[in-house]
């Protein structure tokens, strides 16, 4: 029988590929969009991570979600530093969430407040993605827009307190495998992982509409 972490990874593989190969992300990573598009994407991330990290103090004592509340993963402070670099000191003024981002953040908040297993699904899809594919985005952003290596503008992708990402990810998957949940709850969590990827892809789609490549 497959482990829970394997079930999650394989069940969400298709959605993961759709998110990774979205037109917006392909154009962004291909250097076909300007730094304005990268900035707008970073803004959207702020709303999602604000929802993810707002309730962590309360969730820290939860038997299901608690083991996943790891301060070394927190991204909000890094995002705010990036936005200050990208938009200037008044970055909060005019910061707006796309409707797709609002829907995504609302679902994260809903899970954080009422369903620890669902929160874990969103936690997994975001943070493990940041530790993996996020490093490709950082490298491309540094080369395309001239950000200092691992400096302001790309700090979101820099996990200074995780010395060995591969080992950290192995430990994270062990935490997933140890989650105390019956088969029905595990299936619900897997379904929420799929939903998380779909919500993320909807944000990419909306960003693609806002930043179409000129014909």
N, C-alpha and C positions, 0 to 999 in steps of 0.2 A: 504493500500500500504506500502511495506517495506521501511524503511529508507535507505538512500544511504550507510551508514556504514554497515547495515545488508546485503545489496546486495553485497557489496565488500567482506564481511566475508564469506558469503555462496557460492558465485561464485568461490572463490579461495580455498575453503576448500580441494578439492581433491589434487590440486597442493601442498598445504601446507602440507598435510599428506605425499605426495611423498617425499618432501624435508626433512621432519622431520624423515622419516623412511629410508632414503638412507642408503646403505650398509656402506659407509664411515662414516657417522655420527653415525650409530649404533655401528660400530667397535671402533670408537673414544670414544664414551661415555661408551662403555662396557669395556674400559681399555685394549682393544686388540691391540691397536696401541701405538707407542712410542711418546714421546714429540716432535720428529721431525715432525710427521704428524700434531700435534696440531700447531706447529710453521708455517708449510707450509700453513695451513688453515688460520692462523692469517695474514700471508703475503697477501693472496688473498683478505681478507677483507680490507686491507689497500687500495688496488687499487679501490675497489668499493666505499669506503667512501671518498676517495680523489675526485672521480667523483661526489658524492652526495653533498659534502660540498664546493667544489671549487667555485660554482656559487651562493652561498647563499646571498652574499651582493647585487647582482643584483636582485635576486628573492624576497628579503625581501619586496620590494615595489609592487610586483605583487599582484593584488586582489585575484587571485586563490591560488597561491603557498605561498604568503607572510605570512598568518597566521600560516603556518606549520613550518616556519623557526624559530626554538626555540633553542637558544644557549645551554640550559640545556640538549639537546639531542646530541649535537656534540660529535663525537667519535674519530676523527682523532688524537687528542693529546694523548688520552688514548691508542690508538692502537700503536702510535709511542713509548710510554713509555713501553708498553708490548714487542714490537719488540726489543727495546734496551736491555730489560731483557733477552729475549729468544735468541737473536742473537749476543748481544754485541754492543758496541758503534758504530761499523762500519756497523750497520744493513742495511743501504741503499745500500751498495755495494753488488751486486749480487742479489738484490731483483727482482724477475721475476714474471710476471703474466702468468698464464696458458692461452692458447688460449680462453678457455671458459670464463675465468675471463676478458680477454680483450674485448670480445664480450659484456659481462654484463656491464662493466664500460662504454663502448662506447655508449650503449643504454641509460644508465643513463645520460651521458653527453649530448646526442642528445636531450633528453626530457628537461633537465635543460636549454638548449639553445633555444629551439623552441616550447615547448609544456608544459605549466605549469601544466595542468591536468595530463599529463603523469608523470611529476616529482612527483606529489602528490602520484601517484600509487606506485612508487618506494620508496618514503619516508615512506609510510604506511607499505609496506611489510617488510622493513628493521627495522625501529626503533621500531615499535610495537612488532615485533618478538624478538628484543633484550631485550625489557622490560619484555617479557613473557618467551618464551622457552630459551632465552639466560641465564636465571638464573640457569637453569638445567645444562647447559654447564659449567658455572662458578663453580658450586658446584662439579661436577664430576672432573673438571680439578684440583681443589684444592686438592681433595682427591687422585686422581690418580698420580699427579706429584708433590705434596707437595708444591704448591704455597701458599704463605701467604694469609690468608682469605682476600678477596677483595684487594689484594696487586698487586705488579708488576707481570705481566704474565696474569692476569685476569681483569685488570682495564677496559678493553673494556666493560665488562658486568656490571660495577658499575656506576650507575647514582647518583652521590653524590648530585646533585642539584634537584633531584626529591624525595621528602620526602615520597610521597604516590603514588606509581605507579598505583594502581587501580583507584584512583581519576584522575590521569593524563590521563590514557587511556580513561576514561569516557569523559573527556574534549576534548580529541583528536577526539573521535567519534562524538561529538557534532560539532566540526569544519568540519568534513567530511559532516555531514548532512546539514551544512550551506553553502556548496560550491555552488556558483552561476553558475549552469550549467544545460542545458536542458537535456532531456532524452537521446538524441543521444550522447552527450558528456559524460554523465554518463556511458553509455554502453561502450564507448571507454576507459574510465578510468578503468572500471571493467576488460575489455579485457587486458589492460596493466598490471593490477595486476597479471593476469594469466601468462602473458609473463614474468613478474619479477620472479615469482616462478619457471617458467621453466628455466630461465637463471641461477638462483641459483642452481637448481637441476643439471644442466649441469656441474657446477663447482664441486659439490659433486661427480659426476660421474667421472670427470677427476682426482680428488684427489684420488678416489677409485682405479683408474688404476695406479696411481703413487705409492700408498701404499696398494698393495694387501696383504691379509693375506697369509702367507705361508701355503701350504696344509699340 
